């Protein structure tokens, strides 16, 4: 189980700048989600993503602080990992994952990870380096994206996972130089035993500065809930949003 945060903006910024003072509260969630952190940035109209990640606790990691302050961009993803039982804590299993200008991160569990293997193209299967369901989920979606395009591929892929696989949550964020897509699909009854009812919810804030979306568990005053069983699409040219039912 993990915590997710992503943004797209008109101008280059950092997570602490666009979130504001409450960003420290989000980072404090790494006291539980302590098995790794990752920051992926991809600027609008650039063709490669930049990734910093480490299998350590964000709140006590000097490298995390450096990555946040150095990662000035107009689009970025941030992941705090709490490893699923049985999956190793190492860099290869740490989110986000990157392919060219695509970045991806996931919150939840899909059982078993090998459920994806027959649906991933050989091209992407050859890129697998970890043993998580999340990395396989990413390359399954990349397989769908190559066949159907970004938004349709992600939407079709999420529908297929929801209809055919065993999961607690397939919440995910994907971004490339042109588009950000957020999947909100989860089973609230399969949240952690100690977790509040809204543990898997995703909330977003859209204003003059950009579009910011994140997991719950910290102060998000005035943010809107992205409905479960939906996908949000953000056009990075205009920062307009669309919400599509799964």
N, C-alpha and C positions, 0 to 999 in steps of 0.2 A: 504494500500500500504506500502511496506516495502523495506528495503535494506538487501541484502544477501551477505555473504562472507564465503568461505570455503577453506580449504587447506588439502592436504596430503603431507607428506615429508618423506625423508629418516631418518632424525634424529628428535628428539623431539625439538620443538621450540614453540614460541608464535606468535600471530597475528602481534604484533608490530615488532617482529624480522624478520619474513618472508616477511612482506610487506615493511618495511622500513619507511622512514620519512613521506611518504604520508599516513600512517595509520591515523594520526591525522586528515587529511582532510576527510577520510572516516567517522571517528567518529563524525565529525562536522555535518554530514548529519542528526544526531539525533536531531538537532534543529527543524527539520520538522517531522522526523520519531521519535517522542518523547514519544510514548505510552508504551515503554518497550524495554528491551534488554535481550538477552540470549546468552550464550556460552555453547556449548556441546562439550566435548572432548571424543575421543575413540581411544586408542592406538592400533596399529597393533598387532594382536594376543592376545588382551585382550578381555574379554567376557562381560564387562559391561561398559556403557557410564557414564560419569560424567556430571551433568548439574548444571549451575548457571543461574538464571534469576530473573528479577524483573520488575514490571510495572512502570518504571520510566525512565527518560531521561539519556541515556548513558553518554553524555558529562559532566554531572554534578553529576554523581553517583560515590561515593567512592567505592561502592561494585563492580561496573563495572571495575574500575582500578585494584582492587584486583583480580578479576576473570581473567582478561587478563594476568596479571603478574604471577599468580599462575597456569594458565592453560597450562603448558608446555606439549606438546603432539606431536605425529606425524600425527595427524588428528583432525580437529576441524571444527565446524560450528559456525557462528556468525550472529545474527539477530537483526536488528533495526526495531521496529514495529511502524507503523502508522495505528491505528485501523480503520477498515472499519466501516462506519457509522452504528450505531445501535448495535455494538458489544462492550461489556464491556471492560474497561481497568482494568485488574486484572491478577494475576499470572497464573491462570488456562488457560487464553487465550494468554499467552505470549509464543512465540516460543524460541528455538526449543522444539519439543516434543520427548520423549525418550521411547523406548520399548526394554528392554534387551540391546543388543549392537547396535540397530538401532537408529539413530538420524535423525530428519527431520525438515525442515522449508520451508515456502511457501511465495511467494510474489504475491499478486493479490486478486481477489475475485471470488468466485464461488457461483452462486445464484440458489435457496436458499441453505443454509447449509444442510437442511434436504434432499436435492436431493441425498445425499450419503447413507442415512440411510438403504435403502433396499439392498444395496450392501455390507455392512459391516457385517462380520461374528459375531454371538453372542459373541464369545470369545473376540473380540475387541470392540464391542459395549458396553460391560460391563465396559470398561476402560475409556469411555468418561467422562470427568469432566468439560469441558468448553462448550461454545456455538458457537464456530467458525466453519466456513467451513474448515479451515486449519487443525484442529485436526481431523475432519471427513475424510478429504482427506488423511491424514496420515494413519488412520486405514483402509480406503478402500485399499490403496496401500499395507498395511501389509496383508490384506486378500488376495490380488492378489499374493503377494510374497510367502505366505504359499502354495498357489496352484501351482504356476508356477516357483518359484525360484526368486532370487533378480532381475537380469537384465530383464528377460522376463516378470516378474510380473509387474515391474515398467513401462516397455514399453507398455505392453498391457493395463495397467491401465490408463496411460496418453492418449493413443489413444481413450479409451472409454470415458474419460472425455471430450476430445476435440470434439468428434463426437456427444455427446448426451447431454451436459450440457451447461448452459449459464455462461460465464466467461469473465473477462477482461484479466486475466493472471493465468496460472497454473504453472508458474516458480517455481521450487522447487529443493532442494538439500537433498539427503539422503546419509547416510554413515553407514557402519558397520565395523567390524574389518578387512574385506578383500577387500571391494569395496566402491567406491564413485560413485554415479549416480546423474547427474544434468539434470533436465528437463527444456528445453527452449521452451515454447509454450505460445504465448500471442497475443493479438489483439492491435497493436500500436495505433489504433484509439480510444481505450478505456482507454488510459493513463489519469492521472489527467489533468484537464484543463490547469494548469500552467506548466505541465511537458514537457520537451523537447522530440523530436521525439524518442530519444534513451532511454527513461525512463525505459522501460522494458527489454532492451538488457542486456545480460550477456557477460562478457569478461573474458578471461583467459590468464594466463602466465604459461608456462611450461619450467623449466630450471633445472640446476643441483641441486637446492635446493628442488624442488618439483613442485606440481601443485597447483596453486592458482586461484580461480574463484570468481567473484564478480559482483554485480550490478554496474550501471554507476552513474555518478554525481560527480565524483572526478577524480583526476589525475591518469591515467592508461597508461603511455607512452609505446608504443610498444606492448600492449596487443592485442590478437586476439579476434574477435567476434565469439561467439558460435551462429551458425545460428538458427533463429527461426524455430520452428517445428522439432527440433532435440533433441536428448539425448546424453550426454557425459558420458562415462563409464571410470573410472580410476581404474586400477588394483593396489592395494596397495602393492603387493609383488614387482612389477617391476616399478610402476609409469607410465606405458604405458597407452595411451589414445585411445579410439575409439569413433567415432561420428556416431550415428545411426539416420536415418530419421524416423519421426513419420508418 
